Amino acid sequence: MTFLQENFRKGLLRAIHQHGAYSVLYAGGAWEDWLHIRFGVLSSAELSIKELKHILDVFNHKREDTLSLKPDIAGRALVKQAPKSGGVTQKQLAAIFSMWEQKARDKSERALLYFIKRATGTLFISLEHLKKSEATKVLIALAKVR
């Protein structure tokens, strides 16, 4: 799951947990049962983006509440991917993107990947493949850019 997808997913989870319908279900002790009957899970943290959007649509009366929905297997697989040990953290990615937006003339992802190649000596196809130590090198190099 990309950085932007993860942030979008967290926003959906936040919106669900702040919704009045969730509060009613949770206060009545029915939230886990509600999820289990519809999605076959006990926690919304296990659901995909598509499924989280479905819940919000039900809560906002944009979609009818139905039982036993088909699980979004592909979407859930993205959620279950364990983070690499020693991999780049979300905080490091956010800092890299922020500093790149402030300091770079060419703000494209391609230009960023070539900058990362100069800083680390390795050409990556995606920022998610960076190791924590390599992300630190990139941040140090970005700090030196004027």
Number of C-alpha atoms within 10 A of each C-alpha: 15 12 14 10 12 15 13 13 21 15 13 19 20 11 15 19 15 11 14 13 16 18 14 12 14 15 10 9 11 13 18 15 16 16 18 16 14 16 20 17 16 15 13 18 14 17 26 21 21 14 20 21 17 16 22 20 14 15 17 13 10 11 12 11 13 9 12 11 12 10 16 14 11 9 16 17 14 16 17 13 9 8 11 13 9 10 15 20 18 14 9 15 18 13 15 21 16 11 15 22 14 12 14 15 9 11 13 11 14 13 14 19 17 16 18 23 14 13 19 18 11 13 14 15 12 11 18 18 13 23 16 17 13 18 24 17 15 22 20 13 15 20 13 9 10 7
